[in-house]
Amino acid sequence: MKKSLPYTVNNIVELHELFFLPPPKHPLITVIDLSGKLCLAHASSHKLVFNFYSVWIKKNPSGKLGYGQQFFDFDNGSLTFQSPKQVVSIYDHQFTGGWALAFHSDFIQNYPLAKNINKFDFFSYSVNQALHISDDEENKIVSLMKSISEEYEIGDPFSQDIIVTHIETLLNYANRFYNRQALELKKKGND
């Protein structure tokens, strides 16, 4: 049996092509409204590699999404994170909408976030639990994604600083939400 090579998405331009979108407004960062979007990657391989960071909020996810040697647990969650060069396996994975934030490591290169991004454990293969977020938590994340999108539309000399701050805030919120989820799961386990 022949193994299929992963479909590699090298940059933000290729990510837009993958979702049949016009070219991005910025070559190193994008925010995508996933409502009604089809993804080209399923046609050529069930494995996908992004050469950039990505954060996904998916509405009503179904199917399976492999991450490393395991599958994401979507039973109670829809927020997922991928680091550059991680392999994601797609098995009839679908969703009805949501949002995606994607940014290249070059975008944050001159900021402390570039050194600190590894402190966010949810970017590692060891975390395969999708993050379950409340409506209020989702609204915070989506609001930050929309602010990022609005800011790169402005594109003045302050935009990158503001966007990186928004990304870091988003990741800090996600860290809080994962911690809350871990405590809830531990409590359920003890019960």
C-alpha positions in Angstrom: 0.0 0.0 0.0 1.4 3.4 -1.1 1.6 6.1 1.6 0.4 9.4 0.5 2.6 12.4 1.1 1.1 15.3 3.1 -0.4 18.2 1.2 1.9 21.0 2.3 0.7 24.6 2.6 3.8 26.7 2.6 2.4 30.2 3.2 -0.7 32.3 3.7 -1.2 32.8 -0.1 -1.4 29.0 -0.5 -3.8 28.8 2.5 -6.1 31.2 0.7 -5.9 29.1 -2.5 -6.7 26.0 -0.5 -10.0 27.6 0.6 -10.7 29.2 -2.9 -10.2 32.7 -1.5 -8.8 35.8 -3.2 -5.1 36.6 -2.3 -4.6 37.7 1.3 -4.3 41.4 2.3 -1.1 40.5 4.1 1.4 37.8 3.0 2.2 36.7 6.6 -1.1 36.7 8.4 -4.8 36.1 7.7 -8.1 35.7 9.4 -10.7 33.5 7.5 -14.4 33.3 8.1 -15.0 29.5 7.5 -18.7 29.8 6.9 -19.6 27.9 3.7 -15.9 27.3 2.8 -14.7 24.2 1.0 -11.2 23.0 1.4 -9.1 21.7 -1.6 -6.7 19.6 0.6 -9.1 16.7 0.9 -8.8 16.0 -2.9 -5.1 15.1 -3.0 -4.2 13.7 0.4 -5.7 13.0 3.8 -2.6 14.5 5.5 -2.0 18.2 5.7 1.0 20.3 6.9 1.0 24.0 7.5 4.3 25.9 7.5 2.9 28.5 9.8 0.9 28.7 13.1 -2.9 28.4 13.0 -5.8 28.7 15.4 -9.1 27.2 14.4 -12.6 27.6 15.8 -14.9 25.1 14.1 -18.7 25.0 14.4 -20.2 21.5 14.6 -17.1 19.5 13.8 -17.5 15.9 12.7 -15.3 13.1 11.3 -11.8 12.6 12.6 -8.8 14.9 12.7 -5.5 13.2 13.5 -2.8 15.1 15.3 0.6 13.5 15.6 -0.1 9.8 16.6 -3.5 10.5 18.1 -6.9 12.0 17.1 -8.3 15.3 18.3 -11.1 14.8 20.8 -14.0 16.9 19.4 -16.6 15.5 21.8 -16.5 18.7 23.8 -14.5 21.1 21.8 -13.9 23.1 18.7 -10.8 25.3 19.2 -7.6 23.7 17.9 -4.0 24.9 17.4 -1.2 23.9 15.0 2.5 24.8 14.9 4.5 24.9 11.7 5.4 21.6 10.2 2.9 19.5 12.3 1.1 16.8 10.3 -2.7 16.8 10.6 -4.6 13.8 9.2 -8.1 14.5 7.9 -10.7 11.7 7.8 -14.1 13.0 6.6 -13.5 16.0 8.8 -16.2 18.6 8.3 -17.6 21.7 10.0 -20.4 24.2 9.3 -18.5 27.4 10.0 -16.1 29.1 12.3 -12.9 31.1 12.0 -9.2 30.6 11.4 -6.2 32.7 12.3 -3.0 31.9 10.5 0.3 33.6 10.9 3.9 32.9 9.7 6.6 32.8 12.3 8.3 35.7 10.4 5.5 37.9 11.4 6.3 37.6 15.1 10.1 37.2 14.6 11.1 40.6 16.2 8.8 40.3 19.2 9.1 38.5 22.6 6.2 36.3 21.4 8.6 34.5 19.0 10.6 33.3 22.0 7.6 32.7 24.2 5.3 30.9 21.9 6.6 27.5 22.9 5.2 28.1 26.4 1.7 27.6 25.1 1.5 23.8 25.4 -1.6 23.6 23.2 0.7 24.1 20.2 2.3 20.7 20.9 1.3 17.2 19.7 0.9 16.2 23.3 -2.4 18.2 23.5 -4.9 16.4 21.5 -8.0 17.6 23.4 -9.8 20.2 21.4 -10.7 23.1 23.6 -14.3 23.4 24.6 -15.2 27.0 24.9 -18.4 28.7 26.1 -20.2 31.2 24.0 -18.6 34.1 25.9 -15.2 32.6 25.5 -15.8 32.0 21.8 -16.9 35.6 21.4 -13.7 36.8 23.0 -11.6 34.7 20.6 -13.6 35.7 17.5 -13.5 39.4 18.6 -9.7 39.2 18.7 -9.6 37.5 15.3 -11.8 40.2 13.8 -9.7 43.0 15.4 -6.6 41.4 13.9 -8.3 41.3 10.5 -9.4 44.9 10.8 -5.9 46.0 11.9 -4.1 44.4 8.9 -6.6 46.1 6.6 -5.3 49.4 8.1 -1.7 48.5 7.6 0.0 51.5 9.1 3.4 51.5 11.0 1.6 50.6 14.2 -0.5 47.7 12.8 2.1 44.9 13.4 2.7 45.9 17.0 -1.1 45.9 17.6 -1.7 42.6 15.8 1.1 40.8 17.7 -0.4 42.1 21.0 -3.8 40.8 19.9 -2.3 37.4 19.0 -0.6 37.2 22.4 -3.8 38.1 24.2 -5.7 35.5 22.2 -3.1 32.8 23.2 -3.2 33.9 26.8 -7.0 33.6 26.8 -6.7 30.1 25.3 -4.2 29.2 28.0 -6.7 30.3 30.6 -9.5 28.3 28.9 -7.3 25.2 28.6 -6.4 25.5 32.3 -10.1 25.8 33.2 -10.9 22.7 31.0 -8.1 20.7 32.6 -9.4 21.5 36.1 -13.0 20.5 35.1 -11.8 17.2 33.6 -9.7 16.5 36.7 -12.7 17.2 38.9 -14.9 15.0 36.8 -12.3 12.3 37.0 -12.2 12.5 40.8 -16.0 12.4 41.0 
